[in-house]
Amino acid sequence: DTLEKEFLVSTGTAAHPTLKGNYHIYIKNRYADMHGPGYYLPNVPYTMYYYQSYGLHGTYWHHNFGTPMSHGCVNLQTDDAAWLFNFASIGTLVHVH
């Protein structure tokens, strides 16, 4: 019931929306390679997957937070993602709204 921290993020674009709902972190990787049609991002820092290939993670390829930019993930500034990675554990609730 207490707000620990809040972050400015970038979510999915209209073509690649971030799914809304309640999920739980099921795996955490200090670094993860991400790829899909038209992109390859090596060593994405502080990756926490919460549903299929949707996750929260640090972002080094843009600094346009507050604007939809992703293929469905929640992009955070790397320092913010590090804080969240250290705070959250497997099973932590992720509420996307």
Backbone torsions as a table, in degrees:
resi	resn	phi	psi	omega
1	ASP	NA	-0.2	-178.6
2	THR	-114.2	128.6	176.8
3	LEU	-70.4	120.4	179.2
4	GLU	-84.4	-43.3	-174.3
5	LYS	-166.8	155.4	172.7
6	GLU	-135.0	152.2	-173.9
7	PHE	-134.9	147.2	169.6
8	LEU	-85.2	126.9	-174.7
9	VAL	-127.9	171.0	168.0
10	SER	-120.5	132.1	179.9
11	THR	-109.2	-167.9	-176.6
12	GLY	-71.3	153.3	176.4
13	THR	-77.0	173.1	177.6
14	ALA	-59.8	-34.8	179.7
15	ALA	-74.9	-23.8	-177.9
16	HIS	-137.9	71.8	-172.6
17	PRO	-70.3	153.3	170.5
18	THR	-80.4	127.7	-178.5
19	LEU	-69.9	136.0	177.8
20	LYS	-90.9	149.5	178.0
21	GLY	142.8	-173.3	178.3
22	ASN	-106.9	129.8	-177.3
23	TYR	-138.5	176.9	176.2
24	HIS	-134.7	140.6	175.9
25	ILE	-60.9	127.1	-179.4
26	TYR	-114.1	-14.0	174.6
27	ILE	-156.6	145.5	176.9
28	LYS	-125.2	132.0	176.9
29	ASN	-128.3	129.8	177.5
30	ARG	-59.9	-37.9	174.1
31	TYR	-139.7	144.4	176.2
32	ALA	-145.0	141.1	172.4
33	ASP	-84.8	133.8	178.8
34	MET	-122.9	139.9	-179.5
35	HIS	-154.2	157.7	178.2
36	GLY	-171.4	-172.6	179.8
37	PRO	-58.0	114.3	175.2
38	GLY	86.8	5.3	177.4
39	TYR	-150.5	151.0	172.5
40	TYR	-144.2	121.2	-177.8
41	LEU	-124.4	103.4	179.5
42	PRO	-80.3	150.4	172.1
43	ASN	53.4	48.9	175.7
44	VAL	-69.8	122.7	-172.4
45	PRO	-82.0	150.0	171.4
46	TYR	53.5	56.2	-176.9
47	THR	-90.3	128.9	177.0
48	MET	-129.8	108.6	-179.6
49	TYR	-84.1	137.1	-179.9
50	TYR	-123.1	-16.6	176.6
51	TYR	-159.6	118.7	-178.2
52	GLN	45.3	-119.5	-179.7
53	SER	-99.7	14.8	176.9
54	TYR	-87.2	135.1	-178.2
55	GLY	-154.1	174.5	171.3
56	LEU	-104.9	136.9	-179.3
57	HIS	-163.9	161.0	173.1
58	GLY	-69.6	159.2	-174.2
59	THR	-138.2	120.2	179.6
60	TYR	-108.2	-6.7	-173.0
61	TRP	-97.8	-4.2	172.0
62	HIS	-154.9	163.6	177.7
63	HIS	-132.2	30.0	-175.3
64	ASN	-100.3	51.8	-176.8
65	PHE	-70.0	144.1	-174.6
66	GLY	99.8	-8.5	179.3
67	THR	-119.2	133.9	176.0
68	PRO	-57.4	125.3	-175.0
69	MET	-138.8	-13.9	-166.5
70	SER	-99.4	176.8	173.8
71	HIS	-92.9	23.5	176.6
72	GLY	123.3	-19.8	177.6
73	CYS	-76.1	169.7	174.0
74	VAL	-101.0	109.6	-179.9
75	ASN	-85.8	131.3	175.9
76	LEU	-123.3	156.6	169.1
77	GLN	-60.6	145.8	-172.7
78	THR	-58.9	-41.4	178.5
79	ASP	-63.0	-38.7	177.3
80	ASP	-67.0	-41.4	178.7
81	ALA	-63.5	-37.2	178.0
82	ALA	-63.3	-45.2	178.5
83	TRP	-58.9	-47.8	-178.1
84	LEU	-64.4	-40.7	179.2
85	PHE	-59.3	-41.0	-179.9
86	ASN	-76.4	-26.0	-179.5
87	PHE	-81.6	-45.3	-172.8
88	ALA	-85.0	150.6	176.5
89	SER	-122.3	170.6	174.2
90	ILE	-56.4	132.8	-179.7
91	GLY	96.9	-10.1	178.6
92	THR	-61.2	135.3	179.3
93	LEU	-67.2	134.0	172.0
94	VAL	-117.9	112.7	-179.8
95	HIS	-106.4	110.0	-179.6
96	VAL	-102.0	123.3	-178.3
97	HIS	-137.8	NA	NA
